[in-house]
Amino acid sequence: MTESSSAGKPVVVGVTRSEASREAVRWAADLARRRDLPLRLVHAQELPPGLGARTRETPGEAGGEPRQGPVMAAHVRAAGEAVLHTGRAAAGSAVGAQVSHELVHGRPAHVLREAAEDAAVLVLGKRTSTVWEAAMEVGGLASALVGHLPCPLAVVRDGREEPRSRTVVLGVDGSAVSEAAVAFAFEEASLVGGELLAVEVRPARAAGRPDFLDESLLDISEALAGWRGKYPDVPVRQEVLTGHPAHMLATAAENAHVLVVGTRGRGGFRGALLGSTSRVLVHVARGPVVIVPPTTAG
């Protein structure tokens, strides 16, 4: 993400009743403050069918006044407004008067995809799963949105501890890493006064090759070419790991400020960080994950 592509666009956060949502709102508010962007809270609400028409009398209430669909719709809307009010309270004063909110009727995935069209970043909360649940979980809203948004997607888990460092971990997969992902990672590291740790994960079988380490370090250097000069204030470290890409990246970023990865997009990655790995990271990473499509590079 570059200044030209995000200037004036809000950080959009999907708001629900969950604790994960409140964590996401707080994280999104901090991000908006750091980047001097507005914060927009969006609550997607699916109305039960038939609310626009007169409903049947409730059993046991024969002779009473039938409830009206518009009255029920008003109650549903009031519940949605309450969710937004709670979300706004969670944001606190992090961005002051730059906070807005919107209640939208529709399926959450559709509503948030549309909201992402004019967003600098879309932020979602996610409930913390047990190891077994994470292994079995293949769906969910965040997974459905990975690879289908024009802006970065940030996923924040509930119950997370404050990061022990200000390190920004950037996943590198040995291909032409999205310029947008590299830009986001360097900018975030600069804004929080932290370092950037560039990590490439290779298959375990690759470790036996004599040129394994040199090739991997060259991949990382090529991915970061030019960016160190743009952000001379950001210290850079490089690390090469072997194993399952998502799990190794999640481990490397366990105590980090944030983990940043790219997606295939239209250009394509030839290596590990394909959409499937990004979707796994949504479920296994303990800290915030930002998934950046290449189209956000300006």
N, C-alpha and C positions, 0 to 999 in steps of 0.2 A: 504494500500500500504506500502510495506516495502522497505528498502534501497536496498535489493538484487533483488527485483522484478522490480525496476524502474531505477537502476543505468545505466547511459548511454543512456536511452531512452528519446526521445524528448517530450516536451509538444507540442501537435499538435493542431492547431486552424484552424477551417474552416473559410475561408475568403470570404466575398461577398461585394457588393457595399454599404451595409446598415450601418447606424450609430451604430446599435447594433453590427455589426461585428467589427467595430473599437474599441468599448468598450471591446469586447471579446479579441481582440488582446492585448490591454493594460493590461487587467487583466491577460491574459496568460503569457505575458512577465514578469510581476511581480512575478507570480508563478514560472516561470522557473528560474528567478534570485534567489529567496529565496531558491530553492531546487538545485541550481547549475546544471541545466539541459539545454540542447539545446532547442531552439524554432523553430518549423517548421510550416510555413504557407502553407496551402493547399487550392487551389481554384478549385472546381469541375465545369466543363463546359460541357454542353450538346450541341453538334454540331447539327444544323438543318439537317434533312435528305437530302441526295443527294449532299452534298457539295463536295464529291469526284468526281463528274461527271460534265460535261458541263451543264449549266443551260439554260433555254429558254431566248430569248431576252425579255427585259422589254417592255410592251405595249407602243406604241408611239415611239419606238426606232428602227423601222424597218430599215434595211440597216446598222445599227451600228454594232460594234463589240460585240458579245455575251459575257456576263460576264462568267468567269470561276469559277468552284467550288473551286479550290485551292486558288484563289484570295480572295474569300469570306471567306474561312477558315482562311486565313492569317489575315484578318481584325478581325475576331472573336477571334483569338488567341491574337492579339494585345490588344483587349479589356480586355481579361483575365489577360494578363501581367500587364496592368494598374491597375487592381484591386489588384494584388499582390504587386505592387509598393506602392500603397496607404496603404495597410496593413503593409508593412515593415516600412513605415514612422510612422505609429501609434505605432509600437513597440518601436520606438526611440532607445536609446542606453541602454535599460534596461538589455540586455544580450550581448551587444557588438557584436563580430564576430560570436557568436553562433546562429545567425539567418539564416535559410535557407528557401527557398520557392519552391513550385512545382505546376505547372499547369497540371491538370489531366482531360482528357476527359472521361465523364461518368456521370451517375446519382449521385447526391450528397450523397444520403444515402449509395449507394454501395461504392463510393470512400472513404467516411469517415469510413465506417465499416472496409475497408481494411487498411486504415491508422492507425486505432486504434489497429491493431494487434501488432504493434511495437511502441506503444505510452505509456508514463507514465500517461498522462491525455489527454483526448480529450476535447477541449473547443469550445463551440458554442455561438454565440450571439442570442438574441431573442428580437424582437420588443415588447415594452411595450403595453399591451392591456388595454382597458377599462374594468370595472367590467363586463359589458354585453358581451364583446368579450371574456373575459376569461371564462365566464360561458358557452359560445357556442363553444369554441375552443376545439376540441378533437384530432386534428391531428398535423401535423407539423413535421419537421425534427427531432427535439429533442425528441419528443414523440415516433417517429418511432425507435429511437436508444436506448431508455431506456430499459435496460434488455437484450440487444443484443450485448453488447460490452465486450471485455476482460479487459478493463481498466476503470478507473473512468471517468464519463462524467460530465463536468462542464458547466452550463448554466448561462450566464451573460446577464442581461437585459440592454437595452439602457436607457439613461437618468437617470441612477441610481445616487444617491448621495453617496459621500464618507461615509463609515460606521462611526458611532459615537463611536464605541467601537472596540476593538480587540477580542471580544468574538467569539469563534467558538461554534456553536450550533450543538449538535449531537442528532439525533432522535433515541430513543430507543423504541422498540415495545413490550417488554415483552417476547421475545424469544431469542435464541442464536444469538445475533446481530453479523453481519459479523465482524470478526477480522480485516479485511482490512479497513472497515469503521471507526472502533475505532482507528486503527493505523493512518489513514489519519487525523482524527480530532485532535488527540493528537500532531502529528507532526506539523500540521499547527499552532496550538495554541502555540507550543513552538517556532516556527520560527518567529511568529509575536509578541511574548512576551505578549500573551493574556491569557485569562482563557477559560476553557471548560465548557459549560453548557449542561448537559445531560438532555434531556426532554423525558418523556414518556407521551403519550396521550392515555387516556382510554375512553371508551364509557361513556356518561353521566350517564347511568343507573348503572354503576359500583360504582359510588360515594356513594351509599347508603349502600354498604357492610361494615361491621365493620372492616374487614381486608384490605380494599381498599388501604389506604395509605402505610401501612407497606409492603404489597405485591408489590406495585409499586416501592417503594424505594429499595426493595430487588432485583427486576428485574434490576434496574439501577446498583446497586452495583455489581451484578454478571456480567453484561455486561462490566464493567470497571475493573474487577478483574485483577490485575497484571500490568495494564497500568499506574496507578499512580506511582508505583515504577520505571517504565521505564522513566517517565517524571516528576520527582519531582519538576521541575520548573514551572509546569502548575497547577494553582489553579483550583479546580473542584467544581462546584455547581450542585445540582440536583433539578429538578422541575417536578411535576406531574400535568398534565392538563387533562381536560375532554372536549370532543367535537369531531368535525371532524378532523382526524389526519393531513391531509394536511393543512387545514386552520389554525389550532392551531399552528403547527410547523412554518408556514409562519409568523404568528403573533409574535411568540416567537423570531424569527430570523430577525425581521424587521430592526433593527438597528445593526445587528451583522456583523462581518467580513465575515462570510460564514456559510451556513447551510449544514451539511453533513448527508446523510442518506445512508442506505444500500439497496440492492435489494434482491429479493428472491433467484436468482441464482439457482443452482442445489440442494443446501441443503434445502432451503425453510425457510420462516418465517411463524410462525403460527399466528402472530398478524397483526398489522395495516400496517406496512411499506412494503406492497406488491407493485408490479409494478404499479398498478393502482394509488396508492397514490403518488408514485414518478412522474408519468405522470401529475397528478394534480399540484404537486409542481412546475413543469416546467412552468406552466401557471400562478400560483397565487403568488409565492414568489417574493418579490420585490428585494431582494438582490441575490448574487450568490448562486447557489445550486450545490453541488457536490454529485453525485449519484455513489456509490462505489459497484461494484459487489464483491462477496466473493472470486472469483478466483484470485484477485490481491494480496491476502495474500501470502507471501513467507515463 
